[in-house]
Amino acid sequence: MSEEAKYQILFVADNPEQQYGLRALLTQNGHMVHCRDTLVGGLQFLMVQELDLVLVDATLEGSRGIEFCQALRNDPKHQGLPLVM
């Protein structure tokens, strides 16, 4: 990408097809999309990267998408980060 990304987005989903499709769509619109396929991987990435938005698959690792969202909301550093499930 030659220009700076509009938004830094994390997509946490364990389905490679979902990751590929959403990344392609959002990248075409100028965003930088980082994909992680586990709850732990997503939380670890949040510790080292400034983000503008987090997208989470509700069925992540069975039904752990809700756990991911709760962990994010319980962390004072990320309470204001927009989150879509």
Residue pairs with C-beta under 8 A, 6 or more apart in sequence:
1 27
1 30
1 32
3 30
5 30
5 31
5 32
6 29
6 30
6 31
7 31
7 32
7 52
7 53
8 31
8 32
8 34
8 49
8 50
8 51
8 52
8 53
9 26
9 31
9 32
9 33
9 34
9 51
9 52
9 53
9 54
9 55
10 33
10 34
10 35
10 36
10 42
10 45
10 46
10 49
10 51
10 53
10 54
10 55
11 18
11 19
11 22
11 23
11 33
11 34
11 35
11 36
11 54
11 55
11 56
12 35
12 36
12 37
12 38
12 39
12 41
12 42
12 54
12 55
12 56
12 57
12 60
12 65
12 68
13 19
13 22
13 35
13 37
13 55
13 56
13 57
13 60
14 37
14 38
14 57
14 60
14 61
15 57
16 37
18 57
19 35
19 37
22 33
22 55
23 33
23 35
26 33
27 33
34 45
34 49
34 51
36 42
36 44
36 45
38 60
38 61
39 60
39 61
39 64
39 67
39 68
39 71
42 54
42 56
42 68
43 68
43 71
43 72
46 54
46 72
46 75
46 78
51 81
52 81
52 82
53 81
53 82
53 83
53 84
54 72
54 81
54 82
54 83
54 84
55 84
55 85
56 65
56 68
56 69
56 83
56 84
56 85
57 65
57 85
58 65
58 66
58 85
59 65
60 68
65 85
66 85
69 83
69 85
72 78
72 79
72 81
72 83
73 79
73 83
